[in-house]
Amino acid sequence: MVTWLVAFTKPRSEVLAQEHLERQGFEVLCPLMRVQKQRRLKWTWIEEPLFPRYLFVGAKPEQSWAPVRSTVGVASLVKFGGTYATVPQSLIDLLRAGAEESQVHRPLFEQGQKLRIVAGPYASLEAVFEMQEGTDRAMVLLDLLGRQSRVSVDVSQLIAEDRR
């Protein structure tokens, strides 16, 4: 049976800490989420930790927790009143199931969803999502000169209208 604790990491060191903990034989879970951010004037999808600065660390009963506290990237283990914060296995299983489900490829937007184009020749226009064209492009409907026109745009130029 594995016991799960919560490690508090140094800023933006989740991946580094996870790597070093796994080398020491600990199980590590760092759930990720995909978010859309603007980088160098271009919208891109990146993966960020679901819980910034926190990792879930699992150890077998015969393993000592002492090495965790001195691992590169780890600031400390989370405690409440001198007792380590433990996480139930059911929560770990739920987080893992959510991570596996998010790996399934699904369209970034739903058909008929209202979008805003944020870059390129159609910047600041409203569009309606029609379909995905591969991983980098989408077919959208634009109102141009009084009629709807199909236009193919880079998905990095689109954001959901309700996210503004």
Secondary structure as GFF3:
##gff-version 3
##sequence-region A 1 164
A	DSSP	beta_strand	3	9	.	.	.	ID=ss1
A	DSSP	alpha_helix	14	23	.	.	.	ID=ss2
A	DSSP	beta_strand	27	29	.	.	.	ID=ss3
A	DSSP	beta_strand	32	39	.	.	.	ID=ss4
A	DSSP	beta_strand	42	49	.	.	.	ID=ss5
A	DSSP	beta_strand	54	59	.	.	.	ID=ss6
A	DSSP	alpha_helix	66	69	.	.	.	ID=ss7
A	DSSP	beta_strand	74	77	.	.	.	ID=ss8
A	DSSP	beta_strand	79	80	.	.	.	ID=ss9
A	DSSP	beta_strand	83	84	.	.	.	ID=ss10
A	DSSP	beta_strand	86	87	.	.	.	ID=ss11
A	DSSP	alpha_helix	89	102	.	.	.	ID=ss12
A	DSSP	beta_strand	114	117	.	.	.	ID=ss13
A	DSSP	beta_strand	126	133	.	.	.	ID=ss14
A	DSSP	beta_strand	137	144	.	.	.	ID=ss15
A	DSSP	beta_strand	147	154	.	.	.	ID=ss16
A	DSSP	three_ten_helix	155	157	.	.	.	ID=ss17
A	DSSP	beta_strand	158	160	.	.	.	ID=ss18
A	DSSP	three_ten_helix	161	163	.	.	.	ID=ss19
###
